[in-house]
Amino acid sequence: MQGEVVVPVSFAPDSSYSTGGDVFTEPSPKPGILVSINVLNPVPDPAGDTMYSWNGSTSAPKIGAVVISTGAQVAAAVDNSGDTLYAEVKYRTA
């Protein structure tokens, strides 16, 4: 019988943003197969203009950042490490 486990996590983005998003490190040990990552927004940066979201990949999950006022992805190498993000990571269990 399959079930679901939701793991709450907090984390900080990398100090140098990667185009396409920062690699998300899953909790260890993983309690099952990754289903989704729900970044709990709004989690504004100090300027209050960044929104974070999961890229939808279960094999190479990343957390992307978008500038709310322009809709553009955060520029490469921007330091967002001062932001604390919270997420619910959902897994499917056997």
PyMOL Python script that loads the backbone (N, CA, C, O; Angstrom):
from pymol import cmd

cmd.read_pdbstr("""\
ATOM      1  N   MET A   1       0.842  -1.181   0.000  1.00  0.00           N
ATOM      2  CA  MET A   1       0.000   0.000   0.000  1.00  0.00           C
ATOM      3  C   MET A   1       0.891   1.250   0.000  1.00  0.00           C
ATOM      4  O   MET A   1       1.858   1.339   0.757  1.00  0.00           O
ATOM      5  N   GLN A   2       0.551   2.191  -0.847  1.00  0.00           N
ATOM      6  CA  GLN A   2       1.330   3.419  -0.931  1.00  0.00           C
ATOM      7  C   GLN A   2       0.780   4.467   0.020  1.00  0.00           C
ATOM      8  O   GLN A   2      -0.421   4.525   0.286  1.00  0.00           O
ATOM      9  N   GLY A   3       1.683   5.291   0.523  1.00  0.00           N
ATOM     10  CA  GLY A   3       1.301   6.398   1.373  1.00  0.00           C
ATOM     11  C   GLY A   3       2.108   7.609   1.009  1.00  0.00           C
ATOM     12  O   GLY A   3       2.882   7.596   0.052  1.00  0.00           O
ATOM     13  N   GLU A   4       1.923   8.662   1.782  1.00  0.00           N
ATOM     14  CA  GLU A   4       2.665   9.889   1.564  1.00  0.00           C
ATOM     15  C   GLU A   4       3.283  10.355   2.866  1.00  0.00           C
ATOM     16  O   GLU A   4       2.707  10.191   3.942  1.00  0.00           O
ATOM     17  N   VAL A   5       4.453  10.933   2.752  1.00  0.00           N
ATOM     18  CA  VAL A   5       5.135  11.538   3.884  1.00  0.00           C
ATOM     19  C   VAL A   5       5.502  12.953   3.477  1.00  0.00           C
ATOM     20  O   VAL A   5       6.050  13.173   2.397  1.00  0.00           O
ATOM     21  N   VAL A   6       5.203  13.906   4.337  1.00  0.00           N
ATOM     22  CA  VAL A   6       5.583  15.296   4.081  1.00  0.00           C
ATOM     23  C   VAL A   6       6.636  15.685   5.107  1.00  0.00           C
ATOM     24  O   VAL A   6       6.423  15.575   6.315  1.00  0.00           O
ATOM     25  N   VAL A   7       7.780  16.143   4.601  1.00  0.00           N
ATOM     26  CA  VAL A   7       8.899  16.525   5.454  1.00  0.00           C
ATOM     27  C   VAL A   7       9.062  18.041   5.391  1.00  0.00           C
ATOM     28  O   VAL A   7       9.361  18.579   4.325  1.00  0.00           O
ATOM     29  N   PRO A   8       8.869  18.749   6.522  1.00  0.00           N
ATOM     30  CA  PRO A   8       9.109  20.192   6.520  1.00  0.00           C
ATOM     31  C   PRO A   8      10.610  20.469   6.582  1.00  0.00           C
ATOM     32  O   PRO A   8      11.331  19.828   7.346  1.00  0.00           O
ATOM     33  N   VAL A   9      11.074  21.415   5.786  1.00  0.00           N
ATOM     34  CA  VAL A   9      12.497  21.769   5.770  1.00  0.00           C
ATOM     35  C   VAL A   9      12.658  23.286   5.735  1.00  0.00           C
ATOM     36  O   VAL A   9      11.764  24.013   5.303  1.00  0.00           O
ATOM     37  N   SER A  10      13.808  23.740   6.195  1.00  0.00           N
ATOM     38  CA  SER A  10      14.203  25.130   5.997  1.00  0.00           C
ATOM     39  C   SER A  10      15.605  25.088   5.411  1.00  0.00           C
ATOM     40  O   SER A  10      16.392  24.191   5.710  1.00  0.00           O
ATOM     41  N   PHE A  11      15.903  26.067   4.577  1.00  0.00           N
ATOM     42  CA  PHE A  11      17.197  26.099   3.908  1.00  0.00           C
ATOM     43  C   PHE A  11      17.461  27.501   3.378  1.00  0.00           C
ATOM     44  O   PHE A  11      16.557  28.332   3.288  1.00  0.00           O
ATOM     45  N   ALA A  12      18.711  27.743   3.033  1.00  0.00           N
ATOM     46  CA  ALA A  12      19.091  29.026   2.439  1.00  0.00           C
ATOM     47  C   ALA A  12      19.557  28.780   1.011  1.00  0.00           C
ATOM     48  O   ALA A  12      20.227  27.780   0.751  1.00  0.00           O
ATOM     49  N   PRO A  13      19.221  29.659   0.087  1.00  0.00           N
ATOM     50  CA  PRO A  13      19.739  29.550  -1.278  1.00  0.00           C
ATOM     51  C   PRO A  13      21.260  29.691  -1.285  1.00  0.00           C
ATOM     52  O   PRO A  13      21.866  30.112  -0.299  1.00  0.00           O
ATOM     53  N   ASP A  14      21.855  29.333  -2.407  1.00  0.00           N
ATOM     54  CA  ASP A  14      23.304  29.460  -2.552  1.00  0.00           C
ATOM     55  C   ASP A  14      23.732  30.927  -2.535  1.00  0.00           C
ATOM     56  O   ASP A  14      22.927  31.829  -2.771  1.00  0.00           O
ATOM     57  N   SER A  15      25.002  31.142  -2.254  1.00  0.00           N
ATOM     58  CA  SER A  15      25.533  32.506  -2.227  1.00  0.00           C
ATOM     59  C   SER A  15      25.798  33.055  -3.625  1.00  0.00           C
ATOM     60  O   SER A  15      26.090  34.240  -3.784  1.00  0.00           O
ATOM     61  N   SER A  16      25.696  32.192  -4.643  1.00  0.00           N
ATOM     62  CA  SER A  16      25.863  32.617  -6.021  1.00  0.00           C
ATOM     63  C   SER A  16      24.816  31.894  -6.863  1.00  0.00           C
ATOM     64  O   SER A  16      25.010  30.743  -7.253  1.00  0.00           O
ATOM     65  N   TYR A  17      23.702  32.577  -7.141  1.00  0.00           N
ATOM     66  CA  TYR A  17      22.568  31.952  -7.831  1.00  0.00           C
ATOM     67  C   TYR A  17      22.985  31.368  -9.177  1.00  0.00           C
ATOM     68  O   TYR A  17      23.704  32.001  -9.950  1.00  0.00           O
ATOM     69  N   SER A  18      22.524  30.157  -9.441  1.00  0.00           N
ATOM     70  CA  SER A  18      22.798  29.489 -10.721  1.00  0.00           C
ATOM     71  C   SER A  18      21.630  29.692 -11.663  1.00  0.00           C
ATOM     72  O   SER A  18      20.482  29.528 -11.250  1.00  0.00           O
ATOM     73  N   THR A  19      21.882  30.044 -12.916  1.00  0.00           N
ATOM     74  CA  THR A  19      20.819  30.187 -13.896  1.00  0.00           C
ATOM     75  C   THR A  19      20.035  28.880 -13.950  1.00  0.00           C
ATOM     76  O   THR A  19      20.623  27.805 -14.064  1.00  0.00           O
ATOM     77  N   GLY A  20      18.713  28.971 -13.869  1.00  0.00           N
ATOM     78  CA  GLY A  20      17.868  27.789 -13.860  1.00  0.00           C
ATOM     79  C   GLY A  20      17.525  27.316 -12.468  1.00  0.00           C
ATOM     80  O   GLY A  20      16.665  26.450 -12.305  1.00  0.00           O
ATOM     81  N   GLY A  21      18.177  27.866 -11.460  1.00  0.00           N
ATOM     82  CA  GLY A  21      17.856  27.533 -10.081  1.00  0.00           C
ATOM     83  C   GLY A  21      18.992  26.866  -9.340  1.00  0.00           C
ATOM     84  O   GLY A  21      19.901  26.290  -9.938  1.00  0.00           O
ATOM     85  N   ASP A  22      18.920  26.957  -8.023  1.00  0.00           N
ATOM     86  CA  ASP A  22      19.895  26.310  -7.161  1.00  0.00           C
ATOM     87  C   ASP A  22      19.499  24.850  -6.946  1.00  0.00           C
ATOM     88  O   ASP A  22      18.316  24.540  -6.808  1.00  0.00           O
ATOM     89  N   VAL A  23      20.469  23.970  -6.920  1.00  0.00           N
ATOM     90  CA  VAL A  23      20.201  22.551  -6.667  1.00  0.00           C
ATOM     91  C   VAL A  23      19.619  22.413  -5.266  1.00  0.00           C
ATOM     92  O   VAL A  23      20.142  22.977  -4.305  1.00  0.00           O
ATOM     93  N   PHE A  24      18.523  21.651  -5.163  1.00  0.00           N
ATOM     94  CA  PHE A  24      17.877  21.401  -3.874  1.00  0.00           C
ATOM     95  C   PHE A  24      18.407  20.097  -3.301  1.00  0.00           C
ATOM     96  O   PHE A  24      18.316  19.050  -3.943  1.00  0.00           O
ATOM     97  N   THR A  25      18.955  20.156  -2.110  1.00  0.00           N
ATOM     98  CA  THR A  25      19.452  18.957  -1.443  1.00  0.00           C
ATOM     99  C   THR A  25      18.327  18.358  -0.617  1.00  0.00           C
ATOM    100  O   THR A  25      17.825  18.974   0.323  1.00  0.00           O
ATOM    101  N   GLU A  26      17.940  17.137  -0.990  1.00  0.00           N
ATOM    102  CA  GLU A  26      16.840  16.478  -0.291  1.00  0.00           C
ATOM    103  C   GLU A  26      17.260  16.029   1.104  1.00  0.00           C
ATOM    104  O   GLU A  26      18.439  15.790   1.365  1.00  0.00           O
ATOM    105  N   PRO A  27      16.273  15.917   1.998  1.00  0.00           N
ATOM    106  CA  PRO A  27      16.567  15.410   3.331  1.00  0.00           C
ATOM    107  C   PRO A  27      17.169  14.004   3.244  1.00  0.00           C
ATOM    108  O   PRO A  27      16.876  13.244   2.321  1.00  0.00           O
ATOM    109  N   SER A  28      18.005  13.680   4.211  1.00  0.00           N
ATOM    110  CA  SER A  28      18.621  12.350   4.231  1.00  0.00           C
ATOM    111  C   SER A  28      18.378  11.731   5.601  1.00  0.00           C
ATOM    112  O   SER A  28      18.605  12.380   6.622  1.00  0.00           O
ATOM    113  N   PRO A  29      17.921  10.489   5.633  1.00  0.00           N
ATOM    114  CA  PRO A  29      17.617   9.642   4.484  1.00  0.00           C
ATOM    115  C   PRO A  29      16.273  10.029   3.868  1.00  0.00           C
ATOM    116  O   PRO A  29      15.387  10.545   4.549  1.00  0.00           O
ATOM    117  N   LYS A  30      16.141   9.769   2.571  1.00  0.00           N
ATOM    118  CA  LYS A  30      14.882  10.059   1.881  1.00  0.00           C
ATOM    119  C   LYS A  30      13.848   9.008   2.300  1.00  0.00           C
ATOM    120  O   LYS A  30      14.137   7.812   2.260  1.00  0.00           O
ATOM    121  N   PRO A  31      12.660   9.438   2.695  1.00  0.00           N
ATOM    122  CA  PRO A  31      11.640   8.482   3.144  1.00  0.00           C
ATOM    123  C   PRO A  31      10.842   7.834   2.016  1.00  0.00           C
ATOM    124  O   PRO A  31       9.894   7.097   2.290  1.00  0.00           O
ATOM    125  N   GLY A  32      11.193   8.084   0.769  1.00  0.00           N
ATOM    126  CA  GLY A  32      10.463   7.518  -0.360  1.00  0.00           C
ATOM    127  C   GLY A  32      10.856   8.185  -1.656  1.00  0.00           C
ATOM    128  O   GLY A  32      11.969   8.689  -1.805  1.00  0.00           O
ATOM    129  N   ILE A  33       9.921   8.180  -2.593  1.00  0.00           N
ATOM    130  CA  ILE A  33      10.145   8.766  -3.916  1.00  0.00           C
ATOM    131  C   ILE A  33       9.613  10.197  -3.918  1.00  0.00           C
ATOM    132  O   ILE A  33       8.468  10.445  -3.542  1.00  0.00           O
ATOM    133  N   LEU A  34      10.456  11.131  -4.344  1.00  0.00           N
ATOM    134  CA  LEU A  34      10.065  12.536  -4.364  1.00  0.00           C
ATOM    135  C   LEU A  34       8.854  12.754  -5.264  1.00  0.00           C
ATOM    136  O   LEU A  34       8.822  12.311  -6.413  1.00  0.00           O
ATOM    137  N   VAL A  35       7.868  13.442  -4.716  1.00  0.00           N
ATOM    138  CA  VAL A  35       6.654  13.768  -5.467  1.00  0.00           C
ATOM    139  C   VAL A  35       6.592  15.267  -5.754  1.00  0.00           C
ATOM    140  O   VAL A  35       6.292  15.676  -6.876  1.00  0.00           O
ATOM    141  N   SER A  36       6.877  16.085  -4.739  1.00  0.00           N
ATOM    142  CA  SER A  36       6.790  17.529  -4.936  1.00  0.00           C
ATOM    143  C   SER A  36       7.544  18.276  -3.846  1.00  0.00           C
ATOM    144  O   SER A  36       7.816  17.747  -2.768  1.00  0.00           O
ATOM    145  N   ILE A  37       7.873  19.529  -4.167  1.00  0.00           N
ATOM    146  CA  ILE A  37       8.461  20.445  -3.198  1.00  0.00           C
ATOM    147  C   ILE A  37       7.605  21.706  -3.232  1.00  0.00           C
ATOM    148  O   ILE A  37       7.528  22.397  -4.248  1.00  0.00           O
ATOM    149  N   ASN A  38       6.970  21.988  -2.114  1.00  0.00           N
ATOM    150  CA  ASN A  38       6.133  23.172  -2.026  1.00  0.00           C
ATOM    151  C   ASN A  38       6.888  24.237  -1.241  1.00  0.00           C
ATOM    152  O   ASN A  38       6.937  24.194  -0.012  1.00  0.00           O
ATOM    153  N   VAL A  39       7.478  25.194  -1.959  1.00  0.00           N
ATOM    154  CA  VAL A  39       8.158  26.302  -1.291  1.00  0.00           C
ATOM    155  C   VAL A  39       7.070  27.210  -0.738  1.00  0.00           C
ATOM    156  O   VAL A  39       6.209  27.692  -1.475  1.00  0.00           O
ATOM    157  N   LEU A  40       7.122  27.433   0.554  1.00  0.00           N
ATOM    158  CA  LEU A  40       6.068  28.199   1.214  1.00  0.00           C
ATOM    159  C   LEU A  40       6.315  29.681   1.022  1.00  0.00           C
ATOM    160  O   LEU A  40       7.185  30.262   1.670  1.00  0.00           O
ATOM    161  N   ASN A  41       5.555  30.286   0.140  1.00  0.00           N
ATOM    162  CA  ASN A  41       5.670  31.699  -0.188  1.00  0.00           C
ATOM    163  C   ASN A  41       4.512  32.449   0.441  1.00  0.00           C
ATOM    164  O   ASN A  41       3.509  31.816   0.771  1.00  0.00           O
ATOM    165  N   PRO A  42       4.585  33.726   0.623  1.00  0.00           N
ATOM    166  CA  PRO A  42       5.719  34.521   0.209  1.00  0.00           C
ATOM    167  C   PRO A  42       6.859  34.440   1.224  1.00  0.00           C
ATOM    168  O   PRO A  42       6.639  34.452   2.435  1.00  0.00           O
ATOM    169  N   VAL A  43       8.052  34.359   0.711  1.00  0.00           N
ATOM    170  CA  VAL A  43       9.269  34.423   1.509  1.00  0.00           C
ATOM    171  C   VAL A  43      10.142  35.479   0.835  1.00  0.00           C
ATOM    172  O   VAL A  43      11.061  35.144   0.087  1.00  0.00           O
ATOM    173  N   PRO A  44       9.858  36.735   1.096  1.00  0.00           N
ATOM    174  CA  PRO A  44      10.577  37.782   0.378  1.00  0.00           C
ATOM    175  C   PRO A  44      12.023  37.903   0.821  1.00  0.00           C
ATOM    176  O   PRO A  44      12.372  37.621   1.967  1.00  0.00           O
ATOM    177  N   ASP A  45      12.831  38.319  -0.094  1.00  0.00           N
ATOM    178  CA  ASP A  45      14.223  38.632   0.229  1.00  0.00           C
ATOM    179  C   ASP A  45      14.243  39.977   0.959  1.00  0.00           C
ATOM    180  O   ASP A  45      13.191  40.597   1.117  1.00  0.00           O
ATOM    181  N   PRO A  46      15.401  40.437   1.404  1.00  0.00           N
ATOM    182  CA  PRO A  46      15.440  41.717   2.115  1.00  0.00           C
ATOM    183  C   PRO A  46      14.819  42.878   1.332  1.00  0.00           C
ATOM    184  O   PRO A  46      14.243  43.786   1.931  1.00  0.00           O
ATOM    185  N   ALA A  47      14.930  42.857   0.012  1.00  0.00           N
ATOM    186  CA  ALA A  47      14.317  43.918  -0.794  1.00  0.00           C
ATOM    187  C   ALA A  47      12.826  43.647  -1.029  1.00  0.00           C
ATOM    188  O   ALA A  47      12.104  44.521  -1.509  1.00  0.00           O
ATOM    189  N   GLY A  48      12.370  42.438  -0.692  1.00  0.00           N
ATOM    190  CA  GLY A  48      10.960  42.101  -0.814  1.00  0.00           C
ATOM    191  C   GLY A  48      10.497  41.859  -2.229  1.00  0.00           C
ATOM    192  O   GLY A  48       9.309  42.018  -2.511  1.00  0.00           O
ATOM    193  N   ASP A  49      11.392  41.479  -3.142  1.00  0.00           N
ATOM    194  CA  ASP A  49      11.008  41.391  -4.550  1.00  0.00           C
ATOM    195  C   ASP A  49      11.387  40.063  -5.212  1.00  0.00           C
ATOM    196  O   ASP A  49      11.514  40.012  -6.435  1.00  0.00           O
ATOM    197  N   THR A  50      11.574  38.976  -4.427  1.00  0.00           N
ATOM    198  CA  THR A  50      11.945  37.690  -5.006  1.00  0.00           C
ATOM    199  C   THR A  50      10.970  36.608  -4.569  1.00  0.00           C
ATOM    200  O   THR A  50      10.615  36.519  -3.394  1.00  0.00           O
ATOM    201  N   MET A  51      10.541  35.787  -5.520  1.00  0.00           N
ATOM    202  CA  MET A  51       9.656  34.658  -5.237  1.00  0.00           C
ATOM    203  C   MET A  51      10.399  33.389  -5.638  1.00  0.00           C
ATOM    204  O   MET A  51      11.036  33.345  -6.691  1.00  0.00           O
ATOM    205  N   TYR A  52      10.318  32.362  -4.803  1.00  0.00           N
ATOM    206  CA  TYR A  52      11.029  31.111  -5.041  1.00  0.00           C
ATOM    207  C   TYR A  52      10.043  30.006  -5.376  1.00  0.00           C
ATOM    208  O   TYR A  52       8.921  29.991  -4.869  1.00  0.00           O
ATOM    209  N   SER A  53      10.472  29.060  -6.251  1.00  0.00           N
ATOM    210  CA  SER A  53       9.609  27.932  -6.593  1.00  0.00           C
ATOM    211  C   SER A  53      10.446  26.740  -7.056  1.00  0.00           C
ATOM    212  O   SER A  53      11.592  26.889  -7.482  1.00  0.00           O
ATOM    213  N   TRP A  54       9.849  25.566  -6.961  1.00  0.00           N
ATOM    214  CA  TRP A  54      10.466  24.314  -7.389  1.00  0.00           C
ATOM    215  C   TRP A  54      10.370  24.192  -8.898  1.00  0.00           C
ATOM    216  O   TRP A  54       9.383  24.631  -9.490  1.00  0.00           O
ATOM    217  N   ASN A  55      11.388  23.596  -9.542  1.00  0.00           N
ATOM    218  CA  ASN A  55      11.395  23.474 -11.004  1.00  0.00           C
ATOM    219  C   ASN A  55      10.558  22.303 -11.525  1.00  0.00           C
ATOM    220  O   ASN A  55      10.412  22.159 -12.738  1.00  0.00           O
ATOM    221  N   GLY A  56      10.013  21.476 -10.657  1.00  0.00           N
ATOM    222  CA  GLY A  56       9.149  20.370 -11.081  1.00  0.00           C
ATOM    223  C   GLY A  56       9.881  19.070 -11.344  1.00  0.00           C
ATOM    224  O   GLY A  56       9.239  18.055 -11.616  1.00  0.00           O
ATOM    225  N   SER A  57      11.195  19.066 -11.271  1.00  0.00           N
ATOM    226  CA  SER A  57      11.960  17.850 -11.539  1.00  0.00           C
ATOM    227  C   SER A  57      12.075  17.001 -10.276  1.00  0.00           C
ATOM    228  O   SER A  57      12.416  17.504  -9.205  1.00  0.00           O
ATOM    229  N   THR A  58      11.787  15.703 -10.416  1.00  0.00           N
ATOM    230  CA  THR A  58      11.976  14.790  -9.292  1.00  0.00           C
ATOM    231  C   THR A  58      13.349  14.130  -9.334  1.00  0.00           C
ATOM    232  O   THR A  58      13.775  13.535  -8.344  1.00  0.00           O
ATOM    233  N   SER A  59      14.047  14.224 -10.465  1.00  0.00           N
ATOM    234  CA  SER A  59      15.367  13.603 -10.580  1.00  0.00           C
ATOM    235  C   SER A  59      16.506  14.595 -10.329  1.00  0.00           C
ATOM    236  O   SER A  59      17.584  14.198  -9.888  1.00  0.00           O
ATOM    237  N   ALA A  60      16.279  15.867 -10.605  1.00  0.00           N
ATOM    238  CA  ALA A  60      17.290  16.906 -10.375  1.00  0.00           C
ATOM    239  C   ALA A  60      16.584  18.165  -9.870  1.00  0.00           C
ATOM    240  O   ALA A  60      16.548  19.178 -10.569  1.00  0.00           O
ATOM    241  N   PRO A  61      16.024  18.106  -8.660  1.00  0.00           N
ATOM    242  CA  PRO A  61      15.232  19.237  -8.175  1.00  0.00           C
ATOM    243  C   PRO A  61      16.063  20.492  -7.945  1.00  0.00           C
ATOM    244  O   PRO A  61      17.169  20.445  -7.405  1.00  0.00           O
ATOM    245  N   LYS A  62      15.498  21.611  -8.371  1.00  0.00           N
ATOM    246  CA  LYS A  62      16.125  22.916  -8.179  1.00  0.00           C
ATOM    247  C   LYS A  62      15.072  23.894  -7.670  1.00  0.00           C
ATOM    248  O   LYS A  62      13.873  23.722  -7.892  1.00  0.00           O
ATOM    249  N   ILE A  63      15.553  24.917  -6.987  1.00  0.00           N
ATOM    250  CA  ILE A  63      14.685  25.993  -6.528  1.00  0.00           C
ATOM    251  C   ILE A  63      15.071  27.243  -7.303  1.00  0.00           C
ATOM    252  O   ILE A  63      16.192  27.740  -7.200  1.00  0.00           O
ATOM    253  N   GLY A  64      14.117  27.736  -8.079  1.00  0.00           N
ATOM    254  CA  GLY A  64      14.343  28.917  -8.893  1.00  0.00           C
ATOM    255  C   GLY A  64      13.887  30.170  -8.182  1.00  0.00           C
ATOM    256  O   GLY A  64      13.065  30.121  -7.267  1.00  0.00           O
ATOM    257  N   ALA A  65      14.428  31.285  -8.610  1.00  0.00           N
ATOM    258  CA  ALA A  65      14.083  32.582  -8.033  1.00  0.00           C
ATOM    259  C   ALA A  65      13.692  33.543  -9.150  1.00  0.00           C
ATOM    260  O   ALA A  65      14.380  33.651 -10.164  1.00  0.00           O
ATOM    261  N   VAL A  66      12.580  34.233  -8.946  1.00  0.00           N
ATOM    262  CA  VAL A  66      12.064  35.186  -9.928  1.00  0.00           C
ATOM    263  C   VAL A  66      11.879  36.533  -9.259  1.00  0.00           C
ATOM    264  O   VAL A  66      11.418  36.612  -8.120  1.00  0.00           O
ATOM    265  N   VAL A  67      12.238  37.591  -9.968  1.00  0.00           N
ATOM    266  CA  VAL A  67      12.016  38.954  -9.484  1.00  0.00           C
ATOM    267  C   VAL A  67      10.544  39.274  -9.729  1.00  0.00           C
ATOM    268  O   VAL A  67      10.091  39.300 -10.874  1.00  0.00           O
ATOM    269  N   ILE A  68       9.813  39.512  -8.669  1.00  0.00           N
ATOM    270  CA  ILE A  68       8.367  39.707  -8.771  1.00  0.00           C
ATOM    271  C   ILE A  68       8.023  40.911  -9.647  1.00  0.00           C
ATOM    272  O   ILE A  68       7.132  40.822 -10.491  1.00  0.00           O
ATOM    273  N   SER A  69       8.711  42.024  -9.460  1.00  0.00           N
ATOM    274  CA  SER A  69       8.351  43.257 -10.168  1.00  0.00           C
ATOM    275  C   SER A  69       8.565  43.173 -11.673  1.00  0.00           C
ATOM    276  O   SER A  69       7.916  43.901 -12.424  1.00  0.00           O
ATOM    277  N   THR A  70       9.471  42.294 -12.134  1.00  0.00           N
ATOM    278  CA  THR A  70       9.733  42.202 -13.571  1.00  0.00           C
ATOM    279  C   THR A  70       9.313  40.863 -14.172  1.00  0.00           C
ATOM    280  O   THR A  70       9.109  40.767 -15.382  1.00  0.00           O
ATOM    281  N   GLY A  71       9.182  39.829 -13.338  1.00  0.00           N
ATOM    282  CA  GLY A  71       8.861  38.495 -13.846  1.00  0.00           C
ATOM    283  C   GLY A  71      10.075  37.768 -14.401  1.00  0.00           C
ATOM    284  O   GLY A  71       9.955  36.642 -14.882  1.00  0.00           O
ATOM    285  N   ALA A  72      11.241  38.396 -14.340  1.00  0.00           N
ATOM    286  CA  ALA A  72      12.463  37.791 -14.876  1.00  0.00           C
ATOM    287  C   ALA A  72      13.144  36.942 -13.804  1.00  0.00           C
ATOM    288  O   ALA A  72      13.013  37.195 -12.607  1.00  0.00           O
ATOM    289  N   GLN A  73      13.870  35.932 -14.268  1.00  0.00           N
ATOM    290  CA  GLN A  73      14.654  35.123 -13.354  1.00  0.00           C
ATOM    291  C   GLN A  73      15.743  35.996 -12.713  1.00  0.00           C
ATOM    292  O   GLN A  73      16.267  36.918 -13.338  1.00  0.00           O
ATOM    293  N   VAL A  74      16.069  35.684 -11.463  1.00  0.00           N
ATOM    294  CA  VAL A  74      17.147  36.394 -10.782  1.00  0.00           C
ATOM    295  C   VAL A  74      18.427  36.202 -11.596  1.00  0.00           C
ATOM    296  O   VAL A  74      18.670  35.120 -12.130  1.00  0.00           O
ATOM    297  N   ALA A  75      19.227  37.229 -11.686  1.00  0.00           N
ATOM    298  CA  ALA A  75      20.465  37.161 -12.466  1.00  0.00           C
ATOM    299  C   ALA A  75      21.448  36.166 -11.848  1.00  0.00           C
ATOM    300  O   ALA A  75      21.483  35.975 -10.633  1.00  0.00           O
ATOM    301  N   ALA A  76      22.232  35.547 -12.701  1.00  0.00           N
ATOM    302  CA  ALA A  76      23.255  34.609 -12.244  1.00  0.00           C
ATOM    303  C   ALA A  76      24.214  35.301 -11.292  1.00  0.00           C
ATOM    304  O   ALA A  76      24.525  36.482 -11.445  1.00  0.00           O
ATOM    305  N   ALA A  77      24.673  34.547 -10.313  1.00  0.00           N
ATOM    306  CA  ALA A  77      25.678  34.965  -9.334  1.00  0.00           C
ATOM    307  C   ALA A  77      25.155  35.904  -8.251  1.00  0.00           C
ATOM    308  O   ALA A  77      25.934  36.371  -7.419  1.00  0.00           O
ATOM    309  N   VAL A  78      23.850  36.192  -8.243  1.00  0.00           N
ATOM    310  CA  VAL A  78      23.289  37.026  -7.180  1.00  0.00           C
ATOM    311  C   VAL A  78      23.325  36.233  -5.877  1.00  0.00           C
ATOM    312  O   VAL A  78      23.045  35.034  -5.875  1.00  0.00           O
ATOM    313  N   ASP A  79      23.663  36.880  -4.789  1.00  0.00           N
ATOM    314  CA  ASP A  79      23.747  36.243  -3.471  1.00  0.00           C
ATOM    315  C   ASP A  79      22.392  36.338  -2.764  1.00  0.00           C
ATOM    316  O   ASP A  79      22.001  37.404  -2.290  1.00  0.00           O
ATOM    317  N   ASN A  80      21.680  35.201  -2.702  1.00  0.00           N
ATOM    318  CA  ASN A  80      20.403  35.139  -1.991  1.00  0.00           C
ATOM    319  C   ASN A  80      20.533  34.349  -0.693  1.00  0.00           C
ATOM    320  O   ASN A  80      19.527  33.987  -0.082  1.00  0.00           O
ATOM    321  N   SER A  81      21.770  34.079  -0.270  1.00  0.00           N
ATOM    322  CA  SER A  81      21.984  33.207   0.885  1.00  0.00           C
ATOM    323  C   SER A  81      21.458  33.778   2.203  1.00  0.00           C
ATOM    324  O   SER A  81      21.332  33.050   3.188  1.00  0.00           O
ATOM    325  N   GLY A  82      21.156  35.060   2.224  1.00  0.00           N
ATOM    326  CA  GLY A  82      20.589  35.665   3.427  1.00  0.00           C
ATOM    327  C   GLY A  82      19.113  35.361   3.615  1.00  0.00           C
ATOM    328  O   GLY A  82      18.562  35.628   4.683  1.00  0.00           O
ATOM    329  N   ASP A  83      18.461  34.806   2.598  1.00  0.00           N
ATOM    330  CA  ASP A  83      17.045  34.450   2.688  1.00  0.00           C
ATOM    331  C   ASP A  83      16.916  33.076   3.335  1.00  0.00           C
ATOM    332  O   ASP A  83      17.667  32.160   3.000  1.00  0.00           O
ATOM    333  N   THR A  84      15.979  32.926   4.250  1.00  0.00           N
ATOM    334  CA  THR A  84      15.665  31.607   4.801  1.00  0.00           C
ATOM    335  C   THR A  84      14.371  31.150   4.157  1.00  0.00           C
ATOM    336  O   THR A  84      13.351  31.833   4.244  1.00  0.00           O
ATOM    337  N   LEU A  85      14.414  29.997   3.511  1.00  0.00           N
ATOM    338  CA  LEU A  85      13.244  29.462   2.830  1.00  0.00           C
ATOM    339  C   LEU A  85      12.693  28.278   3.605  1.00  0.00           C
ATOM    340  O   LEU A  85      13.428  27.557   4.279  1.00  0.00           O
ATOM    341  N   TYR A  86      11.388  28.092   3.496  1.00  0.00           N
ATOM    342  CA  TYR A  86      10.714  26.973   4.131  1.00  0.00           C
ATOM    343  C   TYR A  86       9.957  26.220   3.048  1.00  0.00           C
ATOM    344  O   TYR A  86       9.383  26.824   2.142  1.00  0.00           O
ATOM    345  N   ALA A  87       9.961  24.902   3.149  1.00  0.00           N
ATOM    346  CA  ALA A  87       9.273  24.090   2.142  1.00  0.00           C
ATOM    347  C   ALA A  87       8.710  22.828   2.773  1.00  0.00           C
ATOM    348  O   ALA A  87       9.169  22.376   3.823  1.00  0.00           O
ATOM    349  N   GLU A  88       7.710  22.271   2.112  1.00  0.00           N
ATOM    350  CA  GLU A  88       7.176  20.954   2.447  1.00  0.00           C
ATOM    351  C   GLU A  88       7.581  20.028   1.307  1.00  0.00           C
ATOM    352  O   GLU A  88       7.201  20.242   0.157  1.00  0.00           O
ATOM    353  N   VAL A  89       8.352  19.001   1.635  1.00  0.00           N
ATOM    354  CA  VAL A  89       8.824  18.062   0.637  1.00  0.00           C
ATOM    355  C   VAL A  89       7.979  16.798   0.765  1.00  0.00           C
ATOM    356  O   VAL A  89       7.974  16.143   1.808  1.00  0.00           O
ATOM    357  N   LYS A  90       7.267  16.464  -0.310  1.00  0.00           N
ATOM    358  CA  LYS A  90       6.349  15.314  -0.272  1.00  0.00           C
ATOM    359  C   LYS A  90       6.971  14.110  -0.957  1.00  0.00           C
ATOM    360  O   LYS A  90       7.527  14.209  -2.051  1.00  0.00           O
ATOM    361  N   TYR A  91       6.861  12.961  -0.282  1.00  0.00           N
ATOM    362  CA  TYR A  91       7.378  11.695  -0.804  1.00  0.00           C
ATOM    363  C   TYR A  91       6.256  10.663  -0.850  1.00  0.00           C
ATOM    364  O   TYR A  91       5.328  10.684  -0.041  1.00  0.00           O
ATOM    365  N   ARG A  92       6.369   9.763  -1.820  1.00  0.00           N
ATOM    366  CA  ARG A  92       5.479   8.600  -1.919  1.00  0.00           C
ATOM    367  C   ARG A  92       6.239   7.428  -1.317  1.00  0.00           C
ATOM    368  O   ARG A  92       7.399   7.188  -1.652  1.00  0.00           O
ATOM    369  N   THR A  93       5.583   6.711  -0.438  1.00  0.00           N
ATOM    370  CA  THR A  93       6.204   5.548   0.189  1.00  0.00           C
ATOM    371  C   THR A  93       5.605   4.276  -0.368  1.00  0.00           C
ATOM    372  O   THR A  93       4.493   4.277  -0.896  1.00  0.00           O
ATOM    373  N   ALA A  94       6.353   3.188  -0.245  1.00  0.00           N
ATOM    374  CA  ALA A  94       5.898   1.893  -0.778  1.00  0.00           C
ATOM    375  C   ALA A  94       4.827   1.288   0.102  1.00  0.00           C
ATOM    376  O   ALA A  94       4.328   0.202  -0.190  1.00  0.00           O
TER     377      ALA A  94
END
""", "prot")
cmd.dss("prot")
cmd.show_as("cartoon", "prot")
cmd.util.cbc("prot")
cmd.orient("prot")
